[in-house]
Protein backbone atom coordinates (compact mmCIF):
# COMPACT_ATOMS: atom_id res chain seq x y z
CA UNK A 1 0.00 0.00 0.00
CA UNK A 2 1.57 3.28 -1.09
CA UNK A 3 0.95 6.43 0.93
CA UNK A 4 0.57 9.88 -0.57
CA UNK A 5 3.31 12.39 0.21
CA UNK A 6 2.78 14.17 3.49
CA UNK A 7 0.19 11.68 4.71
CA UNK A 8 0.37 10.47 8.28
CA UNK A 9 -0.66 6.99 9.34
CA UNK A 10 -2.62 5.67 12.30
CA UNK A 11 -2.41 1.99 13.22
CA UNK A 12 -5.83 0.76 14.26
CA UNK A 13 -5.83 -1.73 17.12
CA UNK A 14 -9.49 -2.79 16.99
CA UNK A 15 -12.10 -3.03 14.25
CA UNK A 16 -12.74 0.74 14.10
CA UNK A 17 -12.22 4.06 15.87
CA UNK A 18 -14.92 6.76 16.15
CA UNK A 19 -14.11 9.86 14.09
CA UNK A 20 -13.89 12.21 17.09
CA UNK A 21 -11.53 9.82 18.90
CA UNK A 22 -9.27 9.65 15.83
CA UNK A 23 -9.07 13.45 15.66
CA UNK A 24 -8.03 13.52 19.33
CA UNK A 25 -5.57 10.62 18.92
CA UNK A 26 -3.88 12.47 16.04
CA UNK A 27 -3.60 15.60 18.24
CA UNK A 28 -5.44 17.59 15.59
CA UNK A 29 -7.82 18.91 18.25
CA UNK A 30 -7.33 19.62 21.95
CA UNK A 31 -10.47 17.92 23.29
CA UNK A 32 -13.64 16.07 22.34
CA UNK A 33 -15.76 19.21 22.19
CA UNK A 34 -13.41 20.71 19.64
CA UNK A 35 -13.47 17.45 17.64
CA UNK A 36 -17.27 17.51 17.55
CA UNK A 37 -17.21 21.16 16.47
CA UNK A 38 -14.86 20.66 13.48
CA UNK A 39 -16.95 17.69 12.31
CA UNK A 40 -20.24 19.59 12.72
CA UNK A 41 -18.81 22.57 10.81
CA UNK A 42 -17.94 20.34 7.83
CA UNK A 43 -14.18 20.77 8.18
CA UNK A 44 -13.43 17.03 8.12
CA UNK A 45 -13.27 14.90 4.99
CA UNK A 46 -13.75 11.14 5.11
CA UNK A 47 -12.36 9.36 2.03
CA UNK A 48 -12.42 12.65 0.13
CA UNK A 49 -15.98 13.70 1.04
CA UNK A 50 -17.11 16.10 3.78
CA UNK A 51 -18.78 14.03 6.50
CA UNK A 52 -20.78 15.39 9.44
CA UNK A 53 -21.07 12.14 11.44
CA UNK A 54 -19.25 12.52 14.78
CA UNK A 55 -19.58 8.85 15.64
CA UNK A 56 -18.56 7.63 12.20
CA UNK A 57 -16.64 4.35 12.46
CA UNK A 58 -13.27 4.88 10.78
CA UNK A 59 -11.75 1.59 9.60
CA UNK A 60 -8.54 0.34 7.99
CA UNK A 61 -7.94 1.84 4.56
CA UNK A 62 -9.94 5.01 5.29
CA UNK A 63 -8.41 8.46 4.81
CA UNK A 64 -9.40 11.38 7.04
CA UNK A 65 -8.49 15.02 6.33
CA UNK A 66 -8.67 18.18 8.41
CA UNK A 67 -7.39 21.36 6.77
CA UNK A 68 -3.92 20.48 5.41
CA UNK A 69 -3.55 17.35 7.56
CA UNK A 70 -4.28 13.89 6.22
CA UNK A 71 -4.13 10.44 7.82
CA UNK A 72 -4.56 6.95 6.46
CA UNK A 73 -5.79 4.32 8.88
CA UNK A 74 -3.81 1.09 8.74
MARNU-956579 format. One record per residue (C-alpha): residue number from 0; x negated, y, z. Coordinates in steps of 0.02 Angstrom, whole numbers, plus 32768, in hexadecimal, padded with zeros to 4 digits. Layout:
N
<site k="NUM" px="X" py="Y" pz="Z"/>
...
% end
This chain:
74
<site k="0" px="8000" py="8000" pz="8000"/>
<site k="1" px="7FB2" py="80A4" pz="7FC9"/>
<site k="2" px="7FD0" py="8142" pz="802E"/>
<site k="3" px="7FE4" py="81EE" pz="7FE4"/>
<site k="4" px="7F5A" py="826B" pz="800A"/>
<site k="5" px="7F75" py="82C5" pz="80AF"/>
<site k="6" px="7FF6" py="8248" pz="80EC"/>
<site k="7" px="7FEE" py="820B" pz="819E"/>
<site k="8" px="8021" py="815D" pz="81D3"/>
<site k="9" px="8083" py="811B" pz="8267"/>
<site k="10" px="8078" py="8063" pz="8295"/>
<site k="11" px="8124" py="8026" pz="82C9"/>
<site k="12" px="8124" py="7FAA" pz="8358"/>
<site k="13" px="81DB" py="7F75" pz="8351"/>
<site k="14" px="825D" py="7F68" pz="82C8"/>
<site k="15" px="827D" py="8025" pz="82C1"/>
<site k="16" px="8263" py="80CB" pz="831A"/>
<site k="17" px="82EA" py="8152" pz="8327"/>
<site k="18" px="82C1" py="81ED" pz="82C1"/>
<site k="19" px="82B6" py="8263" pz="8357"/>
<site k="20" px="8240" py="81EB" pz="83B1"/>
<site k="21" px="81CF" py="81E2" pz="8318"/>
<site k="22" px="81C6" py="82A0" pz="830F"/>
<site k="23" px="8192" py="82A4" pz="83C7"/>
<site k="24" px="8116" py="8213" pz="83B2"/>
<site k="25" px="80C2" py="826F" pz="8322"/>
<site k="26" px="80B4" py="830C" pz="8390"/>
<site k="27" px="8110" py="836F" pz="830B"/>
<site k="28" px="8187" py="83B2" pz="8390"/>
<site k="29" px="816F" py="83D5" pz="8449"/>
<site k="30" px="820C" py="8380" pz="848D"/>
<site k="31" px="82AA" py="8324" pz="845D"/>
<site k="32" px="8314" py="83C0" pz="8455"/>
<site k="33" px="829F" py="840C" pz="83D6"/>
<site k="34" px="82A1" py="8368" pz="8372"/>
<site k="35" px="835F" py="836B" pz="836E"/>
<site k="36" px="835C" py="8422" pz="8338"/>
<site k="37" px="82E7" py="8409" pz="82A2"/>
<site k="38" px="8350" py="8374" pz="8267"/>
<site k="39" px="83F4" py="83D3" pz="827C"/>
<site k="40" px="83AC" py="8468" pz="821C"/>
<site k="41" px="8381" py="83F9" pz="8187"/>
<site k="42" px="82C5" py="840E" pz="8199"/>
<site k="43" px="829F" py="8354" pz="8196"/>
<site k="44" px="8297" py="82E9" pz="80F9"/>
<site k="45" px="82AF" py="822D" pz="80FF"/>
<site k="46" px="826A" py="81D4" pz="8066"/>
<site k="47" px="826D" py="8279" pz="8006"/>
<site k="48" px="831F" py="82AD" pz="8034"/>
<site k="49" px="8357" py="8325" pz="80BD"/>
<site k="50" px="83AB" py="82BE" pz="8145"/>
<site k="51" px="840F" py="8301" pz="81D8"/>
<site k="52" px="841D" py="825F" pz="823C"/>
<site k="53" px="83C3" py="8272" pz="82E3"/>
<site k="54" px="83D3" py="81BA" pz="830E"/>
<site k="55" px="83A0" py="817E" pz="8262"/>
<site k="56" px="8340" py="80DA" pz="826F"/>
<site k="57" px="8298" py="80F4" pz="821B"/>
<site k="58" px="824C" py="804F" pz="81E0"/>
<site k="59" px="81AB" py="8011" pz="8190"/>
<site k="60" px="818D" py="805C" pz="80E4"/>
<site k="61" px="81F1" py="80FA" pz="8108"/>
<site k="62" px="81A4" py="81A7" pz="80F0"/>
<site k="63" px="81D6" py="8239" pz="8160"/>
<site k="64" px="81A9" py="82EF" pz="813C"/>
<site k="65" px="81B2" py="838D" pz="81A4"/>
<site k="66" px="8172" py="842C" pz="8152"/>
<site k="67" px="80C4" py="8400" pz="810E"/>
<site k="68" px="80B2" py="8364" pz="817A"/>
<site k="69" px="80D6" py="82B7" pz="8137"/>
<site k="70" px="80CE" py="820A" pz="8187"/>
<site k="71" px="80E4" py="815C" pz="8143"/>
<site k="72" px="8122" py="80D8" pz="81BC"/>
<site k="73" px="80BE" py="8037" pz="81B5"/>
% end
